[in-house]
């Protein structure tokens, strides 16, 4: 059986914005539209990714333009994923797409004032329809907090951004936080009683593969407690450098610690052909090398998971989360 798929993270927009003559129909990126169609992906979250660098806000705006152009030029294949679409997802012919922010440097560079930050965020929401989630950081530190390769926690600007998005139906993403930042986010949301859902859009489990990008069981269980989402990441570096089948161990570990109603896919497909660090190649094992691989992945998992569990992993958990969040 071919299940519909919801995936909570890819970098198609960054590819379109940065690579000359890039096309959503290309097979040069593992989340190109042909691969999404072959994998029966019915809803895809598209990250607006920026680094901590001058021009980050302009690059975010450029990606918004690429999103709007894709909706216009490929309207026979893609549409905006809204709550109505999510409710009928199983019967939809098109791929529903929605944006998210990966690194809040795209909302405000290190020198932007708060009027500019608020305007940038409001304009992005207005031009994309909505944001599924915001990641405060990427790998490094910025004005909002510390990324996963730092030991920096939540900063005052991070607290201010959390306060601003409260009630706006936007989740906060822990996928690229340091442990200190994750703890600070959770404590601030709880202390201030903010209306901000918590997810990890593309993170695996540190118990299975000890990497700082992966979630500790403590943080995973907190996301579960808050009825969020945990999107399993397909990158080799975060699964196991040598054992492709470790992806099944990550998924089964999620079910084992209580994430049956929260686990989903967050493959993290991005353009790799120009990546300078050759030790990272290949980025993905053949088992999960592009978005067409979801059916075969689920078929293998059918030996360990029942039909209800497979449906939850494939799409129902993410469908439940977004329908609830977007009410």
Secondary structure as GFF3:
##gff-version 3
##sequence-region A 1 327
A	DSSP	beta_strand	5	10	.	.	.	ID=ss1
A	DSSP	alpha_helix	12	18	.	.	.	ID=ss2
A	DSSP	alpha_helix	33	38	.	.	.	ID=ss3
A	DSSP	beta_strand	41	49	.	.	.	ID=ss4
A	DSSP	alpha_helix	56	73	.	.	.	ID=ss5
A	DSSP	beta_strand	78	80	.	.	.	ID=ss6
A	DSSP	alpha_helix	83	87	.	.	.	ID=ss7
A	DSSP	three_ten_helix	89	91	.	.	.	ID=ss8
A	DSSP	beta_strand	95	102	.	.	.	ID=ss9
A	DSSP	three_ten_helix	104	106	.	.	.	ID=ss10
A	DSSP	alpha_helix	114	128	.	.	.	ID=ss11
A	DSSP	beta_strand	131	135	.	.	.	ID=ss12
A	DSSP	alpha_helix	156	165	.	.	.	ID=ss13
A	DSSP	beta_strand	171	173	.	.	.	ID=ss14
A	DSSP	alpha_helix	179	192	.	.	.	ID=ss15
A	DSSP	beta_strand	198	199	.	.	.	ID=ss16
A	DSSP	alpha_helix	217	225	.	.	.	ID=ss17
A	DSSP	beta_strand	230	232	.	.	.	ID=ss18
A	DSSP	alpha_helix	236	239	.	.	.	ID=ss19
A	DSSP	alpha_helix	246	256	.	.	.	ID=ss20
A	DSSP	beta_strand	263	265	.	.	.	ID=ss21
A	DSSP	three_ten_helix	278	280	.	.	.	ID=ss22
A	DSSP	three_ten_helix	286	288	.	.	.	ID=ss23
A	DSSP	three_ten_helix	291	293	.	.	.	ID=ss24
A	DSSP	alpha_helix	294	301	.	.	.	ID=ss25
A	DSSP	alpha_helix	307	311	.	.	.	ID=ss26
A	DSSP	pi_helix	312	316	.	.	.	ID=ss27
A	DSSP	alpha_helix	317	325	.	.	.	ID=ss28
###
